[in-house]
C-alpha cells in the first residue's frame, strides 16, 4: 500500500494521542478516546487505497501553508501532482474534466450543481487525501480522483478557535470552530463567511474586476457517540451558500434592439448567480474482534442553482437572448462498506451503493424573432418557457480480496457492477487489480489495471427541446442531439516510490487510458453551469514525478507532470455545436479543452522556535503550460505558460496569558504580480475569458482556546 505524504509529518500513534487527549487519572475517558481512535483506524481499513496513488495533507500541513486554515480547497489540491488549474475554481486531475468524487469519512457526498462555488471548507478536515490511479473496486462512478476529507472530531478535547482573515480585493473572512465532548459523545462545529470583489475570475486583464462581488457562507457539524468499544453512531452535515455577481466586460457593442433601445453600457450589466447546497450523513460503524468491520451510511444532499439576467434587459441587447434559470437536485441514498479478515493472507472487502436523484429545471428565455437571413424582425422579445425533470438511480456493488502472497508482494483484485437509470440506461461489470511489491524497506513498486464506468452527471443534463427556438435568435444550427452516455474506460498505471535518504522520498507514476464515450463539459448558456457531452473515442497518457523532504523543522516538496488527453467525434448534445465544428472533430482526434501538457508545483515551510513561540515562513509555486485554445483545428492551440508564487509567514504564540494560542499571519499571493490567462474564451465549450488573480496582500489573526 503506497501512502505518499506531501510536507511529510510524523503521526502520533493511537496510545500517544490518547495520552495527550486526557489526564491519565481519567481512566473511563481514556478508554473512550482509545475506542474512538481504534474505530477511526478500522474505518480507514475498510476503504484503503491499495495500489493507487494517495497524496495526503494532514492538519499540520493545512495550517503550515500560505493562507493557513483560510486557504480554499482548490488551492490546497493544486499542490498535488498532476492537478491542473482551471477557471471558476475548477481543477483537473490527470487532465480529466470533472470526474472527481468527494467523500467525507469515506462516505460519498453526491456532487452539487455549481458553477464556481465550493461546497467544502478545508477547516472541517483533520486531513485531506487525493486518491488517483487505478482505484480499487470500492471506488466507482467518479474515478479521475477521489477527494476524501477526514473530518475533525475534536478528539474528546474541549476547545476551538476564532479568527479573521482579509486583505486585497475587499476580502473579509471571519471563521470559528468549536469542539469537545460530553460523556461518550464527541462534537465538532465550524463556520465561515467570505466576502470579496473577485468571486469569479476577471474576464479582463485589469487588476480589479467589474461587478464581481461574492458572499459565501459555510457551516459544518459533526456528532459522534461511542455505543460500545466496537461500535459508534456518527452524524455530520453542512451547508454552503454562495452569491455571485457575474463580472462584466466594458466596451462591448450592442447587437440588437430592445423596445426601441439599442444602446447599453456593458460595464453596467447586473447578472447574478446563487448556489445552495445542503448535505447530511448518518453512519453506523461496527468493528468487532472477529475480523468483521463495516459501516452503513444513509445520506442526503440538496443542491440548487439560480441564475438571474440583467433586470433592464441589457444582456439581450448584446446577445439576442437571456435566461432566467433554476436548477435543483435532491439525492438520497445509502452506502454500505465492509471488510472481513478471512485469514492472515486474505482480507475480503465488499459493499453496496444506491442513490435516487430527482432533478428539476425551469428556464425562462427571452429571445427575438428573426427572418430567414437571421435578422431581427421586431424589438419585442418573445418568452419561451422550458420545464423539465427526471428521477434517476445509481446502483453499485463490489467484492474484492487483498491477498498477501508474500510479506513483500500483495495482490488486491476485485470486481464491481454499476448501473445507471436516468437520461441513459446502462450498466457495466468492472474488474480491478493492483499488484504492490516492496522488495526492500523504502522501495515500493506498483502496477494496476481498472475498468471504469462513469455515468453522466444527472444534475447537469438540461433540456433537449431545441426546436422551440427555431426562428429566433437562439436557433441552433444542429436541430437534434443524442443523449449523453456513460463513459467507459480501460486504465493502466505503474509506478515506483523510493526513499533515497532519511526524510527524502521520490516517486514516479505513469498511466495510459483508453476511453469510449469520453465525457466532457462545456459552458453553452448564460448561466455559469456546465453541460456534459461525449466524444465517441478518447485516450490519455501521462507521467508524474514527485518528491518530498522532511528534516526536523524543514519540509519541502516538488512535483512535475507531463500529460495529454484527446477525443474524437462528438456523439451527444450535438445541438450545442456548429456544424463545421462537428465535422472537423468527427474526422480527427483533437485535444480536449482542459488538456495541459506540463504542470508543476512545489514549496515548503520551516518551523523556527523563538522567544514568542514558533515562526513559520512558507512558500509555494504553481506552473502551468497553458490550457487549450482554438488554432488551425478546434483546441489546436494552447495559451502561454505561467508561473505564480506565493509567500506567507506566521507567528504562533505560546504565551503567557492571553497570548497563548494566538497566531498572526501575513501572506502575499502572486508575489511577482504576473498577469496571465487561464482561458481566452475560445475552445470547444469554453465561455468568456478568465485571467488569474494579480498580486494580493492578506493578513489574519486567530486565537485558539
C-alpha positions in Angstrom: 0.0 0.0 0.0 1.5 3.3 -1.1 1.0 6.4 1.0 2.9 9.5 -0.1 2.6 12.4 2.2 3.2 16.0 1.0 5.0 18.0 3.6 5.7 14.7 5.3 5.0 14.9 9.0 5.2 12.4 11.8 2.0 11.0 13.2 1.4 10.1 16.8 0.2 6.6 17.5 -3.2 5.9 19.0 -1.8 5.4 22.5 0.2 8.6 22.3 -2.9 10.5 21.1 -4.9 9.0 23.9 -2.3 10.2 26.5 -2.3 13.7 25.2 -6.1 13.8 24.9 -7.0 13.3 28.6 -5.5 13.1 32.0 -4.0 9.7 32.9 -6.2 9.6 36.0 -9.4 9.7 34.0 -9.5 6.0 33.1 -13.0 6.0 31.6 -12.3 9.0 29.4 -9.0 7.4 28.2 -10.9 4.2 27.3 -13.4 6.2 25.3 -10.6 8.0 23.4 -8.8 4.8 22.7 -12.0 3.2 21.4 -12.6 6.2 19.1 -9.1 6.0 17.7 -9.4 2.3 17.1 -12.7 2.8 15.3 -11.1 5.5 13.2 -8.4 3.1 12.2 -10.9 0.4 11.5 -13.0 2.7 9.3 -9.9 3.7 7.3 -9.1 0.0 6.8 -12.5 -0.6 5.1 -11.6 1.6 2.2 -7.8 1.6 1.7 -6.1 2.9 -1.5 -4.3 -0.3 -2.2 -2.2 0.1 -5.3 -3.5 3.6 -6.1 -1.6 6.8 -5.5 -2.6 8.7 -2.4 -1.5 12.2 -1.5 -2.3 13.3 2.0 -2.5 16.8 3.5 -2.8 16.4 7.3 -3.8 19.2 9.7 -0.3 20.4 10.3 0.3 20.7 6.6 -3.0 22.6 6.1 -2.1 25.0 8.9 1.5 25.5 7.7 0.7 26.6 4.1 0.2 30.1 2.6 -3.1 31.3 3.9 -3.1 28.7 6.6 -6.6 27.5 7.7 -8.2 30.1 5.5 -7.0 28.7 2.2 -9.7 27.2 0.0 -9.9 23.6 -1.1 -8.9 24.3 -4.7 -5.7 26.0 -3.7 -4.8 23.1 -1.4 -5.4 20.4 -4.1 -3.3 22.3 -6.7 -0.2 21.4 -4.7 -0.7 17.7 -5.5 1.0 16.1 -8.6 -0.9 16.2 -11.9 -3.6 18.7 -10.7 -4.3 21.5 -13.2 -5.9 24.9 -12.5 -8.9 26.0 -14.5 -11.4 28.8 -14.3 -14.5 29.0 -12.0 -12.4 27.3 -9.2 -12.3 24.0 -11.1 -9.4 21.6 -11.1 -8.5 18.7 -13.4 -6.7 15.6 -12.1 -4.6 13.9 -14.8 -6.2 16.0 -17.5 -9.8 14.9 -16.9 -12.7 17.3 -16.8 -14.5 17.0 -13.5 -14.9 13.2 -12.8 -14.0 13.9 -9.2 -15.7 12.2 -6.2 -15.9 13.9 -2.8 -16.2 11.8 0.3 -16.5 12.7 4.0 -15.1 9.9 6.2 -15.2 7.6 3.3 -18.9 8.3 2.5 -19.8 9.7 -0.9 -21.4 13.1 -1.0 -23.1 13.5 -4.4 -21.8 16.4 -6.5 -23.5 19.7 -6.4 -24.9 21.9 -9.2 -22.3 24.6 -9.1 -20.6 26.9 -11.5 -17.9 28.2 -9.2 -18.9 27.7 -5.6 -17.1 25.3 -3.3 -19.1 23.1 -1.0 -16.4 22.0 1.4 -14.3 24.2 3.7 -10.8 22.7 4.5 -11.1 23.8 8.1 -13.6 21.0 8.7 -10.9 18.4 7.8 -8.4 16.7 10.0 -6.8 15.5 6.8 -7.5 15.7 3.1 -6.5 12.9 0.7 -6.4 12.8 -3.1 -6.5 9.2 -4.4 -5.9 8.6 -8.1 -4.6 6.0 -10.4 -6.1 2.5 -10.8 -8.6 2.6 -8.0 -9.6 -0.5 -6.0 -13.1 -1.9 -6.6 -14.7 0.1 -3.7 -14.3 3.4 -5.7 -16.8 3.9 -8.5 -18.7 6.5 -10.6 -16.2 9.4 -10.4 -12.7 7.8 -10.9 -10.3 10.5 -12.1 -9.7 11.3 -8.4 -11.3 10.6 -5.0 -11.0 13.5 -2.6 -11.6 12.2 0.9 -11.9 14.6 3.8 -11.5 13.0 7.2 -13.5 15.3 9.5 -12.1 16.9 12.6 -13.8 15.2 15.6 -12.3 17.1 18.5 -10.5 14.0 19.8 -12.6 14.5 23.0 -10.7 17.7 23.8 -12.7 20.8 24.6 -11.7 23.9 22.7 -11.9 25.7 19.5 -10.7 28.9 17.7 -11.9 32.1 16.3 -10.2 34.1 13.6 -10.3 36.8 11.0 -8.6 37.0 7.6 -8.7 39.7 5.0 -6.9 41.9 2.5 -6.8 42.6 -1.2 -10.0 42.7 -3.4 -12.1 43.6 -0.4 -11.6 40.2 1.2 -13.3 39.7 4.6 -13.2 36.2 6.1 -14.2 35.6 9.7 -14.4 32.0 10.9 -14.7 29.9 14.1 -14.6 26.3 15.2 -15.7 24.6 18.4 -15.0 21.0 19.6 -15.3 18.9 22.7 -17.1 16.1 24.3 -19.8 15.2 26.9 -19.8 11.6 28.1 -19.4 9.3 25.2 -20.3 12.0 22.6 -17.8 13.9 20.6 -18.6 17.0 18.7 -17.1 19.5 16.2 -18.6 22.6 14.6 -17.2 25.1 12.1 -18.5 28.1 10.3 -17.1 30.7 8.0 -18.1 33.7 5.9 -16.3 35.0 2.9 -16.8 38.3 1.0 -14.6 39.7 -1.7 -14.7 41.5 -5.0 -13.2 38.7 -7.1 -15.7 35.9 -6.7 -15.3 34.8 -10.3 -12.1 35.1 -12.4 -11.7 38.5 -14.0 -12.7 38.4 -17.8 -10.4 41.3 -18.5 -6.7 41.8 -17.7 -7.1 44.6 -15.2 -6.2 44.4 -11.5 -9.8 44.8 -10.4 -12.9 43.2 -11.9 -16.1 45.0 -12.6 -19.3 43.7 -10.8 -17.6 40.7 -9.2 -18.6 40.6 -5.6 -19.3 37.3 -3.8 -20.7 36.4 -0.4 -20.3 32.8 0.7 -21.5 31.1 3.9 -20.3 27.6 5.0 -21.2 25.7 8.1 -20.4 22.1 9.3 -21.4 20.0 12.3 -20.2 16.6 13.5 -21.6 14.5 16.3 -20.3 11.0 17.2 -21.4 8.7 20.1 -19.4 5.7 21.2 -22.1 2.9 21.7 -19.6 0.3 22.8 -15.9 -0.4 22.3 -16.8 -1.9 18.9 -19.5 0.4 17.6 -20.4 4.0 17.2 -23.1 6.2 15.6 -22.0 9.4 13.8 -24.0 12.2 12.2 -22.5 15.0 10.2 -23.6 17.5 7.7 -23.2 21.0 6.4 -24.4 23.8 4.2 -22.8 26.0 1.6 -24.5 29.1 0.2 -22.8 31.3 -2.4 -24.0 34.5 -4.0 -22.0 35.7 -7.1 -22.1 38.7 -9.3 -21.2 37.8 -12.9 -18.2 40.1 -13.9 -18.6 42.5 -16.8 -16.5 43.3 -19.9 -16.8 47.0 -20.7 -16.9 48.4 -24.2 -19.0 45.7 -25.9 -21.0 46.7 -28.9 -24.8 46.2 -28.8 -26.1 43.8 -31.5 -29.9 44.0 -31.0 -32.7 46.5 -30.2 -34.9 46.0 -27.2 -38.1 48.1 -27.0 -36.5 50.8 -29.2 -33.3 50.8 -27.2 -30.1 49.8 -29.0 -27.5 51.3 -26.5 -26.3 49.9 -23.2 -23.1 50.3 -21.2 -21.9 46.7 -20.8 -20.0 47.6 -17.6 -23.4 48.2 -16.0 -24.8 44.7 -16.6 -26.3 43.1 -13.5 -26.3 39.3 -13.8 -26.2 37.2 -10.7 -26.0 33.5 -9.7 -26.9 31.9 -6.4 -25.7 28.4 -5.4 -27.0 26.5 -2.4 -26.0 23.0 -1.2 -27.1 21.2 2.0 -25.9 17.7 2.9 -26.1 15.2 5.7 -24.9 11.7 6.6 -25.8 9.3 9.4 -23.3 6.5 9.8 -23.3 3.3 12.0 -19.9 1.6 12.3 -19.1 -1.8 13.8 -15.5 -3.1 14.3 -15.5 -6.4 16.0 -12.7 -8.6 17.3 -14.0 -11.4 15.0 -12.5 -9.8 11.9 -15.7 -8.2 10.7 -15.7 -4.5 10.2 -18.5 -2.5 8.4 -20.1 0.9 8.1 -23.7 1.7 6.9 -24.3 5.3 6.0 -27.6 6.7 4.6 -27.1 10.2 3.1 -29.0 13.1 1.6 -27.9 16.1 -0.5 -30.0 19.0 -1.8 -28.5 21.5 -4.4 -29.9 24.4 -6.2 -28.5 27.0 -8.6 -30.4 30.1 -9.7 -29.3 32.5 -12.5 -30.9 35.9 -12.9 -30.2 38.0 -16.0 -29.9 41.8 -16.1 -33.2 43.3 -14.9 -33.1 46.0 -17.6 -32.5 43.5 -20.4 -29.0 44.6 -21.1 -27.8 41.1 -21.9 -30.5 40.6 -24.5 -29.3 43.7 -26.3 -25.8 42.2 -26.6 -26.6 38.5 -27.0 -30.1 38.4 -28.5 -31.3 36.3 -25.6 -31.2 35.8 -21.9 -32.2 33.1 -19.5 -33.7 33.1 -16.0 -32.9 29.6 -14.8 -33.4 27.5 -11.7 -31.9 24.0 -11.4 -32.4 21.8 -8.4 -31.4 18.3 -7.3 -32.3 16.1 -4.4 -30.2 13.0 -3.9 -31.0 10.4 -1.2 -29.2 7.1 -0.9 -27.2 4.6 1.2 -23.7 3.4 1.1 -22.5 0.3 2.9 -18.9 -1.0 3.0 -17.3 -3.8 5.0 -14.3 -6.0 5.4 -13.6 -9.4 6.8 -10.3 -10.9 7.8 -10.6 -14.3 6.2 -7.1 -15.4 7.1 -3.6 -14.0 7.6 -3.2 -13.9 3.8 -6.7 -12.7 2.7 -8.9 -9.8 3.6 -12.2 -9.6 1.8 -13.9 -6.2 1.2 -17.4 -5.7 -0.1 -20.1 -3.1 -0.4 -23.2 -1.8 -2.0 -24.4 1.7 -3.1 -27.8 3.1 -4.0 -28.8 6.6 -4.9 -32.1 8.1 -6.1 -31.8 11.6 -7.5 -34.7 13.9 -8.5 -33.6 16.8 -10.7 -35.8 19.7 -11.9 -35.1 22.6 -14.2 -37.0 25.7 -15.0 -35.7 28.1 -17.7 -37.5 31.2 -18.9 -35.8 32.6 -22.0 -36.3 35.9 -23.8 -35.4 35.8 -27.5 -36.1 37.9 -30.6 -37.9 36.5 -33.7 -35.7 36.6 -36.8 -36.2 36.2 -40.6 -34.7 33.6 -42.9 -31.5 35.6 -43.0 -31.2 35.7 -39.2 -32.1 39.4 -38.9 -34.2 40.7 -36.0 -37.8 41.3 -37.1 -39.1 43.1 -34.0 -37.8 44.8 -30.9 -40.3 43.0 -28.8 -38.9 39.8 -27.3 -40.7 36.5 -27.2 -40.8 34.5 -23.9 -40.2 30.7 -24.1 -40.7 28.5 -21.0 -38.8 25.2 -20.7 -39.5 23.0 -17.7 -38.2 19.5 -17.1 -37.4 16.9 -14.5 -36.1 13.4 -14.1 -36.0 10.8 -11.5 -32.8 8.6 -11.8 -31.0 5.9 -9.9 -27.4 4.7 -9.4 -26.7 1.1 -8.3 -23.4 -0.4 -7.4 -22.0 -3.5 -5.7 -18.4 -4.7 -5.3 -16.3 -7.5 -3.9 -12.5 -7.7 -3.7 -9.7 -9.6 -2.0 -6.5 -8.3 -0.5 -4.1 -11.3 -0.9 -0.8 -11.1 0.8 1.1 -13.5 -1.4 4.3 -13.0 0.5 5.3 -10.4 3.1 6.7 -8.3 0.2 4.0 -9.0 -2.5 0.4 -8.0 -2.3 -2.3 -8.5 -4.9 -5.6 -6.6 -4.5 -8.1 -7.8 -7.0 -11.8 -7.5 -7.3 -14.8 -6.6 -9.4 -17.7 -4.1 -9.2 -21.0 -3.8 -11.0 -22.6 -0.4 -11.7 -25.9 0.6 -13.3 -27.5 4.0 -14.1 -31.2 4.5 -14.8 -31.7 8.2 -15.7 -31.2 10.0 -19.0 -29.3 6.9 -20.1 -29.9 3.3 -19.1 -26.5 1.5 -19.0 -24.5 -0.9 -16.8 -21.1 -2.4 -16.7 -19.0 -5.1 -14.9 -15.7 -3.6 -14.0 -12.7 -5.8 -13.0 -9.9 -4.2 -11.0 -6.4 -5.4 -10.0 -3.4 -3.8 -8.3 -0.1 -5.6 -7.6 2.2 -4.0 -5.0 5.8 -5.2 -4.5 8.1 -4.0 -1.6 11.5 -5.7 -2.2 13.2 -3.7 0.5 12.5 -1.1 3.1 11.8 2.2 1.4 11.1 0.8 -2.0 7.6 0.2 -3.5 6.6 -0.8 -7.0 3.0 -1.0 -8.2 1.2 -1.9 -11.3 -2.5 -1.9 -11.9 -5.5 -2.1 -14.2 -9.0 -0.7 -13.7 -12.1 -0.9 -15.8 -14.1 2.2 -15.1 -17.7 3.2 -15.6 -18.6 6.9 -15.3 -22.3 7.8 -15.6 -23.1 11.4 -16.9 -23.9 13.8 -14.1 -27.7 13.8 -14.0 -27.9 17.2 -12.2 -26.1 18.9 -15.1 -28.1 17.5 -18.0 -30.6 20.1 -19.2 -33.5 20.1 -21.7 -33.0 18.8 -25.2 -36.0 20.8 -26.5 -34.2 23.0 -29.1 -36.9 23.1 -31.8 -38.9 25.6 -29.8 -36.2 28.2 -30.5 -36.5 27.9 -34.3 -37.0 31.2 -36.0 -35.4 33.1 -33.1 -32.0 34.5 -32.1 -31.4 31.2 -30.2 -32.0 28.9 -33.1 -29.5 26.0 -33.2 -27.7 25.2 -36.4 -28.0 21.5 -35.4 -31.6 20.6 -34.6 -31.1 17.3 -32.8 -28.8 15.8 -30.2 -28.2 12.3 -29.0 -28.5 11.5 -25.2 -25.4 11.8 -23.1 -23.9 8.4 -22.3 -21.8 6.9 -19.6 -18.0 6.9 -20.2 -16.2 3.5 -20.3 -12.5 3.3 -19.7 -9.5 1.0 -19.6 -7.0 2.4 -17.2 -3.4 1.2 -16.8 -1.0 2.6 -14.2 2.5 1.7 -13.0 5.0 3.4 -10.7 7.7 3.3 -8.1 8.4 5.1 -4.8 11.8 5.2 -3.3 13.2 6.6 0.0 16.7 7.9 -1.1 17.8 9.1 2.3 16.2 9.7 5.7 13.4 12.1 5.1 13.8 12.2 1.3 11.3 10.3 -0.9 10.8 10.4 -4.6 8.1 8.8 -6.8 7.4 8.2 -10.4 4.0 7.3 -11.9 2.9 6.6 -15.5 -0.6 6.0 -16.8 -2.5 5.3 -20.0 -6.3 5.4 -20.6 -8.4 4.2 -23.4 -11.9 5.7 -23.4 -15.2 5.1 -25.1 -17.9 7.8 -24.9 -15.3 10.2 -23.3 -17.3 12.7 -21.1 -16.6 16.4 -21.3 -18.3 19.5 -20.1 -18.8 22.9 -21.7 -20.4 26.3 -20.9 -23.1 26.8 -23.5 -25.6 29.2 -21.9 -25.6 32.4 -20.0 -25.7 30.6 -16.6 -22.3 29.5 -15.5 -23.3 25.9 -15.1 -21.6 23.4 -17.3 -23.4 20.9 -19.6 -22.0 17.4 -20.5 -21.4 15.8 -23.9 -19.5 12.8 -25.2 -16.6 12.2 -27.7 -17.0 8.7 -29.3 -13.4 7.8 -28.6 -10.6 9.2 -26.5 -7.3 8.4 -24.9 -5.0 10.0 -22.3 -1.5 9.4 -21.0 0.9 11.0 -18.5 4.0 10.8 -16.4 4.3 12.3 -12.9 7.4 12.8 -10.8 7.2 13.9 -7.2 9.5 14.4 -4.3 9.3 15.3 -0.6 11.9 16.1 2.0 11.5 16.4 5.8 14.2 17.0 8.2 13.4 18.4 11.6 11.6 21.7 11.2 12.1 21.8 7.4 9.6 20.4 4.9 10.0 20.7 1.1 8.2 19.2 -1.8 8.2 19.4 -5.6 6.1 17.8 -8.4 6.1 17.9 -12.2 3.7 16.2 -14.6 3.5 15.7 -18.3 0.2 14.6 -19.9 -2.2 14.7 -22.8 -5.9 13.9 -23.5 -7.5 13.7 -26.9 -11.0 12.9 -28.2 -12.7 12.3 -31.5 -16.2 12.7 -32.9 -18.9 14.4 -30.6 -21.8 11.9 -30.4 -24.2 13.6 -27.9 -25.7 17.0 -27.3 -24.8 18.0 -30.9 -27.1 21.0 -30.8 -24.6 22.9 -28.7 -22.1 23.0 -31.6 -21.8 24.5 -35.1 -21.9 22.0 -38.0 -18.4 23.0 -39.2 -17.0 22.3 -35.7 -18.7 18.9 -35.5 -17.5 17.9 -38.9 -13.9 18.8 -38.0 -13.9 16.9 -34.8 -15.6 13.9 -36.4 -12.6 13.3 -38.7 -9.7 13.7 -36.3 -8.6 13.5 -32.7 -8.4 16.9 -31.0 -7.1 17.9 -27.6 -9.8 18.2 -25.0 -10.0 21.8 -23.9 -8.7 21.0 -20.4 -5.6 19.1 -21.6 -2.5 20.7 -20.2 0.9 19.4 -21.3 3.1 20.4 -18.3 2.1 21.1 -14.8 4.4 21.7 -11.8 4.0 22.7 -8.2 6.3 22.9 -5.2 7.0 24.7 -1.9 8.0 24.2 1.7 7.9 25.5 5.2 10.2 25.7 8.2 9.3 26.0 11.8 11.6 28.2 13.8 11.4 28.3 17.6 11.8 31.8 19.1 11.2 33.5 22.4 7.5 34.0 21.5 6.7 30.5 20.2 7.2 29.4 16.6 7.8 31.4 13.5 6.7 29.6 10.3 7.7 31.0 6.9 6.1 29.2 4.0 6.1 29.4 0.2 4.8 27.6 -2.8 4.5 28.0 -6.6 2.4 26.7 -9.5 3.4 26.3 -13.1 1.0 25.6 -16.0 1.9 25.2 -19.6 -1.5 26.6 -20.7 -4.9 25.1 -21.3 -6.2 24.8 -24.9 -7.3 27.5 -27.3 -8.5 27.3 -30.8 -5.9 27.0 -33.6 -5.9 25.5 -37.0 -8.4 23.0 -35.6 -10.6 23.2 -32.5 -8.5 23.2 -29.4 -5.4 23.2 -31.7 -3.5 25.9 -29.8 -2.5 26.5 -26.3 -2.2 29.5 -24.0 1.1 30.9 -22.8 2.7 29.2 -19.8 2.7 30.9 -16.5 4.3 30.7 -13.0 2.8 32.1 -9.8 4.5 32.2 -6.5 3.0 32.7 -3.0 4.7 33.6 0.3 3.5 33.6 3.9 4.7 33.9 7.4 3.0 33.1 10.7 3.9 33.8 14.3 2.4 31.3 16.7 2.5 32.5 20.4 3.0 30.1 23.3 2.0 32.6 26.0 2.0 33.9 28.6 -1.6 34.7 29.5 -3.9 35.8 26.6 -1.1 35.3 24.1 -1.2 31.6 24.5 -2.9 30.1 21.4 -2.6 33.3 19.4 -1.5 33.2 15.8 -0.8 36.1 13.5 0.0 35.7 9.8 0.8 37.7 6.7 0.6 36.4 3.1 1.4 37.6 -0.4 -0.2 35.8 -3.4 1.2 36.0 -6.9 4.3 37.7 -5.4 5.7 38.8 -8.8 2.3 40.2 -10.0 2.2 38.0 -13.1 -0.8 38.7 -15.3 -1.9 35.5 -17.1 -4.8 33.9 -18.9 -6.4 30.8 -17.6 -8.9 30.8 -20.6 -9.1 33.1 -23.6 -12.7 32.5 -24.4 -12.0 30.1 -27.3 -12.1 26.4 -27.5 -14.7 23.7 -27.5 -17.4 24.5 -25.0 -15.4 27.5 -23.5 -17.3 30.7 -22.5 -15.7 34.1 -21.6 -12.0 34.7 -21.0 -10.7 34.4 -17.4 -7.5 35.9 -16.1 -5.6 34.7 -13.0 -5.7 36.9 -9.9 -3.0 39.6 -9.6 -0.8 40.2 -6.6 -2.7 40.3 -3.3 -1.8 41.1 0.3 -3.6 39.4 3.2 -3.3 39.2 6.9 -5.0 37.2 9.6 -5.3 36.7 13.3 -6.5 33.6 15.1 -7.0 32.7 18.8 -7.3 29.1 20.0 -8.8 28.3 23.3 
